[in-house]
């Protein structure tokens, strides 16, 4: 951020200027006195003119004009005959003194004008650089608070202050700004209400001691700024303050628009998720419910006519369909929770070996041929995680492998650097490269549409891995089959072990 250099205090600046005037006149008089025998009156006058030019370049117009008059007086008193008096015996000397005085005053005026224009150009260049720097900083700012802080810094750098920037929901909003003086709040509210600049030189409320500038577009202001000091004749300063506030208002409007677009996209995704969920429910829930109702109805009305084998078959069908519904419901609820809430999951230090053992004990009840081969070292470090979610992810991966493959299934957990890698490998048909990302989307089943399922399992598995700061990927194995890798980051420090 470009800072506009503050001017010195007027009293100190004035005293120093008069000191420079005295020093220049004294130095010119001393030089002329030392070389008096070698210099003509014209040369004496040139020495004093040099002092006048230096004063005109360094001092303001009043001081340089006084220096010019004093230089002509000193030349007359010390070196124009008769010396040590203010009398002028020659008409030529009088004309020379008058011309010298006029030239000195013209030089002082021109030098003061050039210096004033130079300061004005330098100040404008500093303000242009400040606007450019603020625009660059606001372009990468992503929150209104950051933008407001950048705007406050810019105002404090350009104006002496105290300055303030406030965002208000409405022109009468003052509940969150009780720390501001009441007259400041009145000016900010009035500025927002009129949506115009107030203060000296604006034609509106000229009696105010500061400028009040609105933040917003041409129709509605979302905030206001107070800038001090404010002078009625400082049009450039007021325009610079307006330019800073305009940049800030545009950035705030952009941030608000981006937030609205993000909220609209989130709402659209939520609506799409609900529509997709309803479609999945109508297809995947109705079928098992019909099977359960049909089997239960047959058992209820024709139990005596059925053989023992038929009754067992119907009971097994009811249990199987109920288990399917339970898994579908749990997967849907967890997926909705993980994708719709932006909260951290509950984590604790857990042993992945114990989680794998508990899951295998449940899954192997459905694995009558004992196809799952597990390899989990007992020396694995603890993982800060949600054990329920990890168990659900592993169970879904194993169920997916059991359903879509007929050969042996390998389950392994390994440590690689600061990560634990959980792998589930099968010898199924594999997954086409074009489908390897799509299968992780909700309600997608790739090329396995012949199999029953809502397509939520893998989507939930990836959501669980991402919630733990990890990832879930898949690739085909050599010789056929698929391998799912869940990569989970470990904490840098392990918990203290109890030594007793």
N, C-alpha and C positions, 0 to 999 in steps of 0.2 A: 504494500500500500504506500502510495506517495504521500509524504507529509509536507504540507505547506508551512514553510518556516515562519514562526511568529516574529513580529517586529519588536525591537527593543522598546522599553518603556519610554514615553515621550520626554519626561524630565531628564533622564540620563542621556538620551540622544541629543537633546537641545544643548545641554551643558557641554557635551563633548564637541558639538559643532562650533560653539563660540570659542572653545579652547583652540580648535584648529584655525579659526580666523585669526586669533591673536598670534599663534605660532607662525603662520604664513607671513603676516605683516612684519613681525619681528625679524624673521629670516631674510625677507626681501630688503628691509632697511639696513640690516647688518651687512649683507653682501654689497649693497651700494656704498655704504660707508667705508668698507675695507678697500674697495677698488675705486674710490671716488676720484683719485688722481688719474686714473686710466680710462675712465668712462665719461662719455658725454651725457647731456641731459636726456637725449633720445635713448641711450642705452639704459639709463636709470629707469626710464618709463617702461622699457621692455621687460626689465626684471620684475617690476610691479605688475605688469600685464600677465606675466607667467604665474605669479602668485594668484591673480584673479582667476585665470583659467583653471588652475588646480582647485581653487575653492568652488568654482562653478561645477566642476566634475564631482566633487566629493560631498558638497553641502546642499541644503535646500535653497530655494530662490531667495528668501529673505536674508539668510546669512551670506549668500554669495553677493547679493546686492549691497549689503552693508560693507562687505569686504572690498567691493569695488570703490565705494565712496570713500572709505577709510584709506585705501591705497592712493587715490588721487590727492586726498588731503595730506597724507604723509609725504608724498613726492613734492607737493607745493611747500610744505613746512620745512623739510630738511634739505632739499636740493634745488628748488627754483629760486633764483635771486629775486629779492633779497632773502637770504636764508634765515631760518629760525623765526620767520613771521609768515602770516597768511596773505601778505600783500604780493601782488604780481606786477612787476615794473614794466614788463613788455607785453604788448598786445598779442604777439605771436605765442608767447608762453601761455597766456590766458586761453587762446583758441586751442592750443595743444591740450591743455588740461580739460577743457570742455569736451573736445573730441574724444580724449581718452576716457572720460567718464561715460559718454554715450556708448562707446565701443565696449567698455567693461560691462555696462548694464545689458547691452544686447547679448554679449557672450554669456552672461549669467542666465538670461532668460532662455536662450537657445539650449544651453547645457542642461538647465532644469527640465525643459520640455523633453529633450532626448532621454534624460535619466528617468523621467516619469513614464515615457513610452516604453523604455526598456524594462522597467519594473512591471509594467502592465503586461508586456509580452511574456516575461518570465513567469508571472503568476498564471497567465492563461495556459502556458505550456505545462506548468505543474498540474493545473486543474484537468487538462486534457489527459495527461498521463494517469492521474488519479481515476478519472472516469474509465479509462481503458483497463486499468488494473482491477477496478471494482467489477466491471463487466466480466472479466476473465474469472475472477473468484466466484461471482454469483453463478456463472455457467456450470461450475462443478459442484456447487452447494446443492444438497439434496433435502434439506429440512428447513422449514420456516425459521426456526430458532437460529440456525447457522446463518441464514440470509440476514436476519435482523441484527445479529452480532456484527456481520461485515458492514452493514449500513451504518450502525452506530460508530464503528471504528472510522469509517470514511468521514462522517460528519465531525467527529472529534479532531480528525487530522486537518480538516479544511477550515474549521471555525473554532474560535477560542472556547466557546461553551460557557456554562453547561448546556448541553444539547440532550434531547431525548427522542427516542423512537418508540411508539406504542402501537400494538395491534388491538383493535377493539371490534367486538361483534356488531356494535351499533353506535350511533352518535351519543347515546345516553348511557353507554356501558362505562361504569367507573368502579365496579365492585372489585376488580382485580388490580386497580391502580391507586389504592388508597395511600401509597407512599409518596405520591406526587402532590405538590402544592395545589390548592384549589384553583388558583388563577391559571395555572398551567392546564389543568383538566378542563376548565371552561374554554380556554383557547383551542385545545385539541378537539373538544366536542363540537364547538362552533365551526372549526375548520372542516371537520368531516360532514357536518350538516349542510354547509354551503358548498362543499366540494370545491373550494377555491383557496388560494393563498391569501393569508391575512397578515397584516403588519405594516411597518413603515414602507412607503413607496408603492404600495399595492392599490391604494384607493379604497381598501376595506379595513376598517378598524386601525387607522394610522396611529392611534394613541398607544398601541401595544409596544412593548420594549423588545419584542423578538418576532421572528417570522414563524408562522404556523403553516405547514404545507401538508396537503392530503396525500395519502398513499392509496392509489387505486386508479381505475380507468376513468373514462370521462363520465360514467354514469353513477358509479358507486365507489366510495372509499372504504377500505378495510382497516385503515389506521391513519395515523398522522405523525408529523415530526415537528419538534420545536427547535429552532436554530437561533443562537445568540453569539455575538452581537448582531444587530440588524440596523443598518443605516438607510435612510430614505434614498440617498443618492448612490448607493452601492448596487446598481442594477446587475453588474456582472456577478457579484457575490450571490444575489438572490437567484439569478438564472442558474448558477452552478449548484446551489442547494436544490433547486427544482429538478435539475438533471440527475443528481444523485438519488432523489426520491423517486423519479420516474423509472430509473434502472431497477431500484429495489422493488417498486410496485409491479413491474413486469415480471421479475423473478418470482415474487410471491404468487402472482397470478398463474405463472407456469407451474409452480409447485402444487397449487390448489387444483389445477386442471389435471396434473399427473395423478394426484391422489384420487380425484373423481374417476379418472379412467381406470385406475387400479381397482377401485371399489366396484366399478361396473363390470370389469373383467372377472373379479372374484364372484360377484353375484351371478354372472352368466355361467361361470363354471359350476357354481352351486346348483343353479337351475338345471344345467345339463346333467350333473351327477344325479339329481333327484329324478329327472326323467329317465335316465338310464337305469337307475335303481328300480323304479316302478316297472319298467319294461322287463328287467331281470326277474323281479318278484312275480310278475304275472306269468312268466314262463317256467322259472326254476323252482318256485315254491309251490305252484299249483299242482304240478305233477306228483311230487312226493306226498303232498297232503291228500290228493285223490287216492293214491295207493294206500295210505294209512287208513283213510276213512273206509275204503272198499274192503280192506282186509279185516278191519275191526267190525264192520257191518256183517261180513260173512261169519265171523266167529260168534257174533252175538245172535244171529238168527238161525244159523245152521250148524251150530257147534256139535250137536248130537249126531248129525249125519256125516260129519267129517271123520276121517281116520286120524290116528295119532300123528302120522307123518305129515298129513295136510295141515293139521293145526300147528305143528312145529314150523312148517314152512311159512304159514301166514304170520305167526309170531315173529319169526326171523325177519320177514319182510317189514313188519311194523318197526322192529328195533333198528333195522338198517336205514329205513327212510327217516326215522326220527333222528338218528345220529347224523344223517346227511343234513337235515334241516338245522340241527344244533350247530354243526360246523359252518354252514352257510350264514346263519344268523350272527355267530360270533365273529366270523371274518368281516361281514358287512359292518357291524358296529365298530370294530376296531379300525377298519379302514376309514370310515367316516370320522371317527375321533382323531385319527392321526393326520388326516388331510384337511380338516376344517378348523382345528384348534391350533393356535400358535403358542402352546405352552410346553415347557420342558417336561419330559417324562420323569417319573419318579425312579431314581437310580439308587442302587446300593451295591456294595462289594459282593459279588457272586462268583461261585466256582462253575466254570463252564462244564467241567466234568460231571458235576452233580446234575446240571440242567440236562445234559445229553442223556445221562442214565435214567432220569425220570421220564423223558420223552420216549426213549426206547422201550421202557417198560409198558407204556401205553400203546405205542404203535405196533409192537410185536404181537399184541393180542389179535391184530388184524393181519399179521404176517405169519400165516400158518406154516409156510415153507422155510421160514428163517432165512430170508434172502439178504437181510441187512448185516453187513460186516462193519463194526465200528473200531476206530483206532483213535483213542484220546489219551495223550500222555497225562500222567498224574502230577507232573511237575509244572503244569501250566500256571501262569500267574492269574490272580483274580481279575475280574472284569467288572467295572462299575456300570451296571446295566439294570434294566427291568427284567427280572427273570420270567415273568408271565409272558411278556412280549417275545423274548428270545425263544422260549419254549414253543410258543405258537408259530413262530417263523420256522423253526426246525421241524415241527410236526407237519406243517404244510409242505415243506420241501420233500420230506420223506413220503408223505401221502401221494404227492405228485409223481415221485419216482416209482412207487408201488403201482400206481394206476396206469402209467404210460410205459412201463418196461416189464420184461419178463425174466431178465437175468439177475445176476447178483448186483446188489447196491452197496457202494462203499461210502462210509461216513468217516471223515477225518477232521481233526482240529490241529493246526500247527501255528507256531509263533514265528512271524517274519518281521524282525525289527520291532517297531512299536505297534504292531498289529497282530490280531488273532484272526486266522483265516479258517473259516468253517466251510468244508467242501462236501457236497453230496453228488456222487457220480453214479450214473446208471448205464445200462446197455440197451436203451430203447432205440427208437427210429431216429433220434436226433432232431435238431431244430434248424430249419433253413436260415441262412445268414440274414435274409431280409426280414425274418420274423423274430430275431433274437432280442430286439428292443420292444417290439409291439406286444409280445406276450406279457410284459410287465404292466401293461395298461389295464385298467379295470374292465371286466366283461370281455376280455380277449382270450381266445384259446388257440390261436395259431391255426395249424392245419389239423387240429384234433377235434373238429366239430362233431365227429361221430361219437365222442365220449360225452357223458353227462357232466355238467359243471357250470357254474356261473362265471368262471374266469376271474375270481377274486383272490385266489390263494397267492399267486405270484405277485400281484399288485400289492397285497398286504405285506408279503415278505420284504419287498423292496422298501415300502414305507417304514417298516420296523427298522431295517438296516440304516436308512437315512436318518431316522429319529435318533439313532445312537451315534450319528456322525460318521457312519460307514457307507458301504455300497454293496449292491448285489448284482452280479453279472453272470452270464452264461456263455459257454462255448462248447462246441462239439468235440468229442473225444476221438482219438484215432482208433479205428476198428469199430466205430459205431457207438452211439449213445451221447449223452449230454453230461456236462459238469457245471453245477451251480456253485459259485464262490461268494460267500458272505464275508466281507472284510470289515472288521470292527476295530477301531482304535483303542489302545490301552491308555490308562492314565499314566502320567510320568512317574508318580510316586505311588508305591503300594502301601496299603494300610499297615500299621504296626502290628506285628504278631504277638500274641500273649506268650510270654516265656515260661509261664508256670505250667 
